[in-house]
């Protein structure tokens, strides 16, 4: 959707450039979506098996898992957030 269309819905008027700058200041950026690769049959089978193996886990069981998006790894004295 164009910036002017979004502004029109919100009842705001302004030039395209002004609206673009305002959206950037608010943390909105335009990006072209990357195409995701589809899962192979082997990857689908592994995910399905994982779901079957862990389907009965309780919340307490899942709280014992360290997810990579929630941990830090130290490399050569440098802290790297994954």
KACOR-V176679 format. One record per residue. PSI is psi in whole degrees, -180 to 180 (* if undefined). OMEGA is omega in whole degrees, 0 to 359 (none if undefined). Layout:
BEGIN
[[PSI OMEGA] [PSI OMEGA]]
END
This chain:
BEGIN
[[139 180] [154 180] [-42 182] [-31 177] [-41 178] [-45 179] [-39 180] [-41 178] [-37 182] [-3 180] [28 181] [143 175] [149 178] [166 179] [162 179] [-43 182] [-44 180] [-43 179] [-41 179] [-45 179] [-39 180] [-42 179] [-41 179] [-42 179] [-29 178] [1 176] [11 179] [130 180] [147 178] [133 177] [146 173] [127 182] [136 176] [146 178] [127 179] [140 176] [147 180] [153 179] [142 175] [167 178] [-36 179] [-42 179] [-40 178] [-42 180] [-41 179] [-41 178] [-40 179] [-43 179] [-41 177] [-44 180] [-41 178] [-41 182] [-31 187] [9 183] [-27 182] [5 181] [143 177] [172 176] [-37 180] [-38 177] [-46 182] [-27 179] [-16 178] [-6 181] [136 175] [113 181] [144 183] [-24 179] [2 181] [14 184] [165 176] [146 176] [134 180] [122 178] [118 176] [41 178] [1 178] [140 180] [126 181] [122 177] [122 180] [* none]]
END
